[in-house]
Amino acid sequence: MIGTGLTPEGINQNYVIYEFMLETAYRKEPANLYQWFADYAERRYGRVDDIMRISWQGLGLGIYNYSNVINIRGHYVITKRPSLNIKTWYWYDLREFLLIWENFVLFTNATDVNDLYRHDLVDITRQSLQITADFIYGDIVKAFEAKNVTELAEHSSRLLELFDDLEEILASSPDFLLGRWLDEARKAAPDAYMRANHEFNARNQITLWGPNGEIVDYANKQWSGVVVDYFRPRWAVFLEALLRALRTGDKFSAQKVKRLIFREVELPFSYSTKEYPTQPIGDSEQIAMKLYSKWKQYWE
């Protein structure tokens, strides 16, 4: 053997899996996962810290320890096309994940954190907000079924507020920027015509995946820019339709709203030429601390 390789369909996420897979090819005996994840934290952050070692052991034996055969892709409210029938589920302990989020946030007090830690802090916070959105969604469905306009309006406002916060934390990291994805697509084109073509395909691939949404959201990306101009507007249209149905007494038409979202949000996003930042904005550590304090109440 002269080398190893991986051919993942998606990339630039879950770096720990890539590292473990490539290392495993050179092992003669199975790794002790409990120890391996603890050592990974030390290698990744360049320092020995028991809190981070424990946190990565929790991630390794929890969220990364999936052994079922059910397809786990796309079961999150944020990235799914709005509906009253989204089924959320988790294969890991949410309370343990909340403690891991807290550990990462508290670790920001360290004076020598590196960029890899900041990336992981943004990623953990992103995942935590994604789960929080699932909780709020449950409240939205209950309020609509109970025909409670006041509660529906309140929970709808909270969900849209969460999208704004998700956009803020993602914008603080260079690794979660739509602007970089689009900039690279344009630069790969030889002329103006192809630049427009490249940008359309770059946008369409991570959203509709096809002119009519043939595989909608199949390769969705939780990036700054996508959140504010694609995910959030879809839910804004949907939630307004729910509120209108309760206020007027009209029957809610899921198909009508689906067509409206496609026409007003999804398709225009693919054809848009709006430019997005290619450099991060804001302090990831301060933003994560603020959002943890703000949203942890939904986990308690």
Backbone hydrogen bonds in HBPLUS format (Angstrom, degrees):
<---DONOR---> <-ACCEPTOR-->    atom                        ^
c    i                          cat <-CA-CA->   ^        H-A-AA   ^      H-
h    n   atom  resd res      DA  || num        DHA   H-A  angle D-A-AA Bond
n    s   type  num  typ     dist DA aas  dist angle  dist       angle   num
A0017-ILE N   A0014-ASN O   3.04 MM   3  5.71 139.4  2.22 116.1 125.1     1
A0019-GLU N   A0015-TYR O   3.04 MM   4  6.34 166.8  2.06 158.0 161.1     2
A0020-PHE N   A0016-VAL O   2.98 MM   4  6.11 161.1  2.02 144.8 150.2     3
A0021-MET N   A0017-ILE O   2.91 MM   4  6.01 165.5  1.93 151.3 155.5     4
A0022-LEU N   A0018-TYR O   3.04 MM   4  6.16 168.6  2.05 153.0 156.0     5
A0023-GLU N   A0019-GLU O   3.04 MM   4  6.12 153.6  2.11 144.0 151.6     6
A0024-THR N   A0020-PHE O   2.90 MM   4  5.98 153.4  1.97 148.1 155.4     7
A0026-TYR N   A0023-GLU O   3.00 MM   3  5.68 155.2  2.07 118.1 125.0     8
A0027-ARG N   A0024-THR O   3.04 MM   3  5.10 163.3  2.07 108.5 113.9     9
A0035-GLN N   A0032-ASN O   3.07 MM   3  5.51 118.6  2.47 108.8 122.4    10
A0036-TRP N   A0032-ASN O   2.77 MM   4  5.91 159.3  1.82 156.3 163.2    11
A0037-PHE N   A0033-LEU O   3.02 MM   4  6.03 170.9  2.03 151.8 151.7    12
A0039-ASP N   A0035-GLN O   2.93 MM   4  6.19 160.2  1.97 154.7 159.8    13
A0040-TYR N   A0036-TRP O   2.87 MM   4  6.08 144.1  2.00 143.0 154.0    14
A0041-ALA N   A0037-PHE O   3.26 MM   4  6.49 152.4  2.34 142.0 146.2    15
A0043-ARG N   A0039-ASP O   2.93 MM   4  6.26 161.5  1.97 155.3 160.2    16
A0044-ARG N   A0040-TYR O   2.81 MM   4  5.92 163.1  1.84 155.2 160.2    17
A0045-TYR N   A0041-ALA O   3.09 MM   4  6.07 160.7  2.12 144.7 149.1    18
A0046-GLY N   A0042-GLU O   2.90 MM   4  5.54 125.3  2.20 137.1 148.0    19
A0053-ARG N   A0049-ASP O   3.00 MM   4  6.23 155.8  2.06 152.5 160.3    20
A0054-ILE N   A0050-ASP O   2.90 MM   4  6.03 163.2  1.93 149.3 153.3    21
A0055-SER N   A0051-ILE O   2.90 MM   4  6.06 151.4  1.98 140.6 149.5    22
A0056-TRP N   A0052-MET O   2.94 MM   4  6.11 161.3  1.97 147.7 151.3    23
A0057-GLN N   A0053-ARG O   2.98 MM   4  6.21 144.1  2.11 141.4 151.9    24
A0058-GLY N   A0054-ILE O   2.92 MM   4  6.19 150.8  2.01 145.0 152.9    25
A0059-LEU N   A0055-SER O   2.92 MM   4  6.28 149.7  2.01 144.8 153.5    26
A0060-GLY N   A0056-TRP O   2.85 MM   4  5.93 159.0  1.89 141.9 148.0    27
A0061-LEU N   A0057-GLN O   2.97 MM   4  6.09 156.7  2.02 147.2 152.5    28
A0062-GLY N   A0058-GLY O   2.92 MM   4  5.64 111.1  2.41 131.1 146.2    29
A0062-GLY N   A0059-LEU O   3.33 MM   3  5.00 148.1  2.44  91.3 100.4    30
A0064-TYR N   A0059-LEU O   2.96 MM   5  6.06 161.5  2.00 177.6 171.4    31
A0065-ASN N   A0062-GLY O   2.99 MM   3  5.13 159.0  2.04 109.7 116.1    32
A0080-LYS N   A0077-VAL O   3.27 MM   3  5.35 151.1  2.36 103.7 112.0    33
A0097-PHE N   A0093-ASP O   3.10 MM   4  6.42 149.7  2.20 143.9 152.9    34
A0098-LEU N   A0094-LEU O   2.92 MM   4  6.19 147.7  2.03 145.6 153.8    35
A0099-LEU N   A0095-ARG O   3.18 MM   4  6.49 152.2  2.26 142.2 148.4    36
A0100-ILE N   A0096-GLU O   3.08 MM   4  6.41 147.8  2.19 142.2 151.1    37
A0101-TRP N   A0097-PHE O   2.92 MM   4  6.25 156.3  1.98 150.1 156.2    38
A0102-GLU N   A0098-LEU O   2.93 MM   4  6.22 157.7  1.98 147.2 153.5    39
A0103-ASN N   A0099-LEU O   2.87 MM   4  6.14 152.9  1.94 144.4 151.9    40
A0104-PHE N   A0100-ILE O   2.98 MM   4  6.28 158.9  2.02 152.4 157.0    41
A0105-VAL N   A0101-TRP O   2.98 MM   4  6.23 157.0  2.03 150.4 157.1    42
A0106-LEU N   A0102-GLU O   2.88 MM   4  6.09 164.9  1.90 155.9 159.6    43
A0107-PHE N   A0103-ASN O   2.97 MM   4  6.06 139.8  2.14 140.9 151.8    44
A0108-THR N   A0105-VAL O   3.12 MM   3  5.59 158.9  2.17 109.1 115.7    45
A0109-ASN N   A0106-LEU O   3.16 MM   3  6.04 172.6  2.17 122.1 124.3    46
A0110-ALA N   A0107-PHE O   2.97 MM   3  5.66 166.5  1.99 119.5 124.0    47
A0118-ARG N   A0114-ASN O   3.17 MM   4  6.57 158.0  2.22 147.0 153.2    48
A0119-HIS N   A0115-ASP O   2.91 MM   4  6.16 153.0  1.98 145.6 152.5    49
A0120-ASP N   A0116-LEU O   3.05 MM   4  6.30 162.0  2.08 145.9 150.2    50
A0121-LEU N   A0117-TYR O   2.79 MM   4  6.05 152.6  1.86 154.5 163.1    51
A0122-VAL N   A0118-ARG O   3.08 MM   4  6.28 161.6  2.11 147.8 151.3    52
A0123-ASP N   A0119-HIS O   2.97 MM   4  6.22 157.0  2.03 147.0 154.2    53
A0124-ILE N   A0120-ASP O   2.79 MM   4  5.95 163.1  1.82 153.4 157.0    54
A0125-THR N   A0121-LEU O   2.97 MM   4  6.06 159.4  2.01 144.9 151.1    55
A0126-ARG N   A0122-VAL O   2.80 MM   4  5.96 153.5  1.87 145.7 153.7    56
A0127-GLN N   A0123-ASP O   2.97 MM   4  6.22 161.4  2.00 147.4 151.7    57
A0128-SER N   A0124-ILE O   2.94 MM   4  6.14 152.8  2.02 144.0 152.0    58
A0129-LEU N   A0125-THR O   2.91 MM   4  6.15 158.3  1.96 152.5 157.4    59
A0130-GLN N   A0126-ARG O   2.94 MM   4  6.13 150.2  2.03 145.7 154.8    60
A0131-ILE N   A0127-GLN O   3.02 MM   4  6.32 151.7  2.10 146.1 152.4    61
A0132-THR N   A0128-SER O   2.94 MM   4  6.18 155.8  2.00 144.1 151.4    62
A0133-ALA N   A0129-LEU O   2.91 MM   4  6.14 150.9  1.99 146.6 153.3    63
A0134-ASP N   A0131-ILE O   2.96 MM   3  5.08 123.0  2.29  97.5 112.4    64
A0135-PHE N   A0131-ILE O   3.20 MM   4  6.69 147.2  2.32 146.1 154.6    65
A0135-PHE N   A0132-THR O   3.02 MM   3  5.11 118.1  2.42  96.9 111.9    66
A0136-ILE N   A0132-THR O   3.05 MM   4  6.44 160.9  2.09 154.6 159.0    67
A0137-TYR N   A0133-ALA O   2.87 MM   4  6.03 154.9  1.93 147.4 154.9    68
A0138-GLY N   A0134-ASP O   3.14 MM   4  6.44 151.0  2.23 143.5 149.7    69
A0139-ASP N   A0135-PHE O   3.32 MM   4  6.77 148.3  2.43 142.8 150.7    70
A0139-ASP N   A0136-ILE O   2.99 MM   3  5.10 118.4  2.39  97.5 112.8    71
A0140-ILE N   A0136-ILE O   2.94 MM   4  6.32 148.4  2.04 148.7 158.5    72
A0140-ILE N   A0137-TYR O   3.03 MM   3  4.91 115.2  2.47  92.0 108.3    73
A0141-VAL N   A0137-TYR O   2.98 MM   4  6.31 162.4  2.01 160.3 162.6    74
A0142-LYS N   A0138-GLY O   3.14 MM   4  6.33 162.8  2.17 144.9 149.6    75
A0143-ALA N   A0139-ASP O   2.95 MM   4  6.10 159.1  2.00 147.1 152.9    76
A0144-PHE N   A0140-ILE O   2.98 MM   4  6.21 157.7  2.03 150.6 156.6    77
A0145-GLU N   A0141-VAL O   2.95 MM   4  6.14 164.7  1.97 152.6 156.9    78
A0146-ALA N   A0142-LYS O   2.95 MM   4  6.09 141.6  2.10 141.8 152.2    79
A0148-ASN N   A0143-ALA O   2.92 MM   5  5.19 166.1  1.94 157.8 157.5    80
A0147-LYS N   A0144-PHE O   2.99 MM   3  4.87 153.9  2.06 100.3 108.5    81
A0152-LEU N   A0148-ASN O   3.01 MM   4  6.12 159.2  2.06 150.5 157.2    82
A0153-ALA N   A0149-VAL O   2.92 MM   4  6.05 160.8  1.95 151.7 156.1    83
A0154-GLU N   A0150-THR O   3.05 MM   4  6.27 155.2  2.12 144.4 151.5    84
A0155-HIS N   A0151-GLU O   2.90 MM   4  6.09 172.2  1.91 158.4 159.4    85
A0156-SER N   A0152-LEU O   2.91 MM   4  5.91 153.0  1.98 144.2 152.5    86
A0157-SER N   A0153-ALA O   3.02 MM   4  6.11 156.9  2.07 142.3 148.0    87
A0158-ARG N   A0154-GLU O   3.10 MM   4  6.39 150.3  2.20 142.9 151.1    88
A0159-LEU N   A0155-HIS O   3.00 MM   4  6.26 153.0  2.08 147.0 153.4    89
A0160-LEU N   A0156-SER O   3.11 MM   4  6.39 164.8  2.13 153.3 156.4    90
A0161-GLU N   A0157-SER O   2.96 MM   4  6.12 146.6  2.08 141.1 151.0    91
A0162-LEU N   A0158-ARG O   2.90 MM   4  6.16 146.8  2.02 143.1 151.8    92
A0163-PHE N   A0159-LEU O   3.08 MM   4  6.48 150.4  2.17 146.5 153.9    93
A0164-ASP N   A0160-LEU O   3.22 MM   4  6.56 150.5  2.31 140.2 147.2    94
A0165-ASP N   A0161-GLU O   3.07 MM   4  6.45 151.0  2.15 145.8 153.6    95
A0166-LEU N   A0162-LEU O   2.80 MM   4  6.08 155.1  1.86 153.7 161.2    96
A0167-GLU N   A0163-PHE O   2.92 MM   4  6.15 157.7  1.97 149.0 154.6    97
A0168-GLU N   A0164-ASP O   3.09 MM   4  6.36 149.7  2.19 139.5 147.5    98
A0169-ILE N   A0165-ASP O   3.09 MM   4  6.43 162.3  2.12 155.2 157.3    99
A0170-LEU N   A0166-LEU O   3.09 MM   4  6.21 164.6  2.11 152.6 157.2   100
A0171-ALA N   A0167-GLU O   2.97 MM   4  6.01 151.5  2.05 145.3 153.0   101
A0172-SER N   A0169-ILE O   3.25 MM   3  5.36 150.2  2.34  99.7 108.4   102
A0173-SER N   A0170-LEU O   3.27 MM   3  5.81 171.2  2.28 118.2 119.9   103
A0281-ILE N   A0171-ALA O   2.79 MM 110  5.67 160.4  1.82 134.5 141.3   104
A0176-PHE N   A0173-SER O   3.38 MM   3  5.78 173.9  2.38 115.7 116.6   105
A0224-SER N   A0176-PHE O   2.78 MM  48  6.03 162.9  1.80 163.2 157.7   106
A0178-LEU N   A0224-SER O   3.01 MM  46  5.85 161.1  2.04 159.2 162.4   107
A0182-LEU N   A0178-LEU O   3.04 MM   4  6.34 163.9  2.06 164.0 168.0   108
A0183-ASP N   A0179-GLY O   2.93 MM   4  5.95 153.7  1.99 141.3 149.4   109
A0184-GLU N   A0180-ARG O   2.98 MM   4  6.09 160.7  2.02 147.9 151.9   110
A0185-ALA N   A0181-TRP O   3.18 MM   4  6.38 150.2  2.27 138.3 146.5   111
A0186-ARG N   A0182-LEU O   2.98 MM   4  6.25 161.7  2.01 153.5 157.2   112
A0187-LYS N   A0183-ASP O   3.02 MM   4  6.20 163.4  2.05 148.8 153.5   113
A0188-ALA N   A0184-GLU O   3.21 MM   4  6.30 133.3  2.44 138.2 148.3   114
A0189-ALA N   A0186-ARG O   3.04 MM   3  5.52 164.1  2.06 115.8 120.7   115
A0195-ARG N   A0191-ASP O   2.90 MM   4  6.12 143.7  2.03 147.7 159.3   116
A0196-ALA N   A0192-ALA O   3.16 MM   4  6.44 157.5  2.21 149.5 152.8   117
A0197-ASN N   A0193-TYR O   3.13 MM   4  6.44 153.7  2.21 141.8 149.7   118
A0198-HIS N   A0194-MET O   2.71 MM   4  5.88 160.1  1.75 151.0 156.0   119
A0199-GLU N   A0195-ARG O   2.95 MM   4  6.14 160.3  1.99 146.5 151.9   120
A0200-PHE N   A0196-ALA O   3.01 MM   4  6.19 162.3  2.04 146.3 151.2   121
A0201-ASN N   A0197-ASN O   3.04 MM   4  6.28 167.0  2.06 150.2 153.5   122
A0202-ALA N   A0198-HIS O   2.84 MM   4  6.03 153.5  1.91 149.6 157.6   123
A0203-ARG N   A0199-GLU O   2.95 MM   4  6.13 157.6  2.00 152.2 157.2   124
A0204-ASN N   A0200-PHE O   2.79 MM   4  5.93 165.7  1.81 155.1 160.0   125
A0205-GLN N   A0201-ASN O   2.89 MM   4  5.76 155.6  1.95 141.8 147.7   126
A0207-THR N   A0204-ASN O   3.19 MM   3  5.16 161.6  2.23 104.2 109.3   127
A0209-TRP N   A0204-ASN O   2.62 MM   5  5.18 157.6  1.67 149.3 149.6   128
A0217-ASP N   A0207-THR O   2.54 MM  10  4.81 167.9  1.55 170.5 171.4   129
A0215-ILE N   A0209-TRP O   3.35 MM   6  5.37 145.1  2.48 131.3 140.5   130
A0213-GLY N   A0210-GLY O   3.17 MM   3  5.01 172.4  2.17 109.2 110.0   131
A0218-TYR N   A0215-ILE O   3.04 MM   3  5.61 151.7  2.12 146.2 143.1   132
A0220-ASN N   A0217-ASP O   3.31 MM   3  4.75 156.3  2.37 107.4 102.3   133
A0226-VAL N   A0223-TRP O   3.12 MM   3  5.42 129.5  2.39 114.4 128.4   134
A0227-VAL N   A0223-TRP O   3.10 MM   4  6.24 159.0  2.14 170.1 176.6   135
A0229-ASP N   A0225-GLY O   3.18 MM   4  5.93 150.2  2.27 132.3 139.8   136
A0230-TYR N   A0226-VAL O   2.87 MM   4  5.16 125.1  2.17 138.4 143.4   137
A0231-PHE N   A0226-VAL O   3.05 MM   5  6.44 155.7  2.11 147.2 154.7   138
A0232-ARG N   A0227-VAL O   2.89 MM   5  5.77 167.0  1.91 158.2 161.5   139
A0234-ARG N   A0230-TYR O   3.26 MM   4  6.29 153.0  2.33 142.4 149.3   140
A0235-TRP N   A0231-PHE O   3.32 MM   4  6.65 161.7  2.36 151.8 155.5   141
A0236-ALA N   A0232-ARG O   2.89 MM   4  6.15 149.8  1.98 153.2 163.2   142
A0237-VAL N   A0233-PRO O   3.05 MM   4  6.23 160.4  2.09 150.1 152.7   143
A0238-PHE N   A0234-ARG O   3.10 MM   4  6.34 162.2  2.14 146.6 151.8   144
A0239-LEU N   A0235-TRP O   2.82 MM   4  5.87 169.8  1.83 152.2 155.1   145
A0240-GLU N   A0236-ALA O   3.07 MM   4  6.09 156.3  2.13 141.7 148.3   146
A0241-ALA N   A0237-VAL O   3.10 MM   4  6.29 147.2  2.21 140.7 149.4   147
A0242-LEU N   A0238-PHE O   3.03 MM   4  6.41 149.3  2.13 147.0 155.5   148
A0243-LEU N   A0239-LEU O   3.02 MM   4  6.29 166.0  2.04 152.1 154.9   149
A0244-ARG N   A0240-GLU O   2.92 MM   4  6.06 156.3  1.97 144.8 151.7   150
A0245-ALA N   A0241-ALA O   3.02 MM   4  6.16 152.8  2.09 143.1 149.8   151
A0246-LEU N   A0242-LEU O   3.17 MM   4  6.53 155.6  2.23 150.0 155.6   152
A0247-ARG N   A0243-LEU O   2.94 MM   4  6.13 160.5  1.98 151.6 157.6   153
A0248-THR N   A0244-ARG O   2.95 MM   4  5.96 154.0  2.01 148.7 154.5   154
A0249-GLY N   A0245-ALA O   2.88 MM   4  5.51 135.0  2.09 133.9 145.1   155
A0257-VAL N   A0253-SER O   3.12 MM   4  6.38 161.0  2.16 151.7 156.4   156
A0258-LYS N   A0254-ALA O   2.93 MM   4  6.09 151.9  2.01 143.8 152.2   157
A0259-ARG N   A0255-GLN O   3.05 MM   4  6.29 158.1  2.10 147.5 151.8   158
A0260-LEU N   A0256-LYS O   3.02 MM   4  6.26 149.7  2.11 141.1 150.1   159
A0261-ILE N   A0257-VAL O   2.86 MM   4  6.09 158.5  1.91 153.5 158.1   160
A0262-PHE N   A0258-LYS O   3.06 MM   4  6.28 158.9  2.10 145.8 151.5   161
A0263-ARG N   A0259-ARG O   2.96 MM   4  6.13 160.0  2.00 146.5 151.8   162
A0264-GLU N   A0260-LEU O   2.83 MM   4  5.89 160.3  1.87 152.6 158.0   163
A0265-VAL N   A0261-ILE O   2.86 MM   4  5.31 149.7  1.95 139.3 145.5   164
A0266-GLU N   A0261-ILE O   3.05 MM   5  6.36 158.1  2.10 147.2 153.5   165
A0267-LEU N   A0262-PHE O   2.98 MM   5  5.71 168.7  1.99 149.8 153.3   166
A0269-PHE N   A0265-VAL O   3.10 MM   4  6.13 146.6  2.22 144.4 153.0   167
A0270-SER N   A0267-LEU O   3.11 MM   3  5.36 121.4  2.47 103.7 117.2   168
A0271-TYR N   A0267-LEU O   3.36 MM   4  6.72 150.2  2.46 149.9 157.7   169
A0272-SER N   A0268-PRO O   2.89 MM   4  5.84 117.4  2.29 142.8 158.2   170
A0272-SER N   A0269-PHE O   3.36 MM   3  5.10 148.4  2.47  93.4 102.4   171
A0287-ILE N   A0283-ASP O   2.99 MM   4  6.14 166.5  2.01 161.7 166.1   172
A0288-ALA N   A0284-SER O   2.89 MM   4  5.96 162.0  1.92 148.9 154.0   173
A0289-MET N   A0285-GLU O   3.11 MM   4  6.27 159.5  2.16 144.7 150.0   174
A0290-LYS N   A0286-GLN O   3.07 MM   4  6.26 160.0  2.11 146.5 151.8   175
A0291-LEU N   A0287-ILE O   2.93 MM   4  6.18 161.3  1.97 154.0 158.8   176
A0292-TYR N   A0288-ALA O   2.91 MM   4  6.03 154.8  1.98 149.2 155.9   177
A0293-SER N   A0289-MET O   3.18 MM   4  6.35 166.3  2.19 148.3 151.4   178
A0294-LYS N   A0290-LYS O   3.08 MM   4  6.23 143.9  2.21 139.3 149.7   179
A0295-TRP N   A0291-LEU O   2.94 MM   4  5.97 163.7  1.97 154.0 155.8   180
A0296-LYS N   A0292-TYR O   3.13 MM   4  5.63 145.2  2.26 146.9 150.1   181
A0298-TYR N   A0295-TRP O   3.14 MM   3  6.02 159.4  2.19 126.1 129.3   182
A0299-TRP N   A0296-LYS O   2.93 MM   3  5.39 157.5  1.98 114.5 122.0   183
A0300-GLU N   A0297-GLN O   3.33 MM   3  5.38 158.8  2.37 102.1 108.3   184
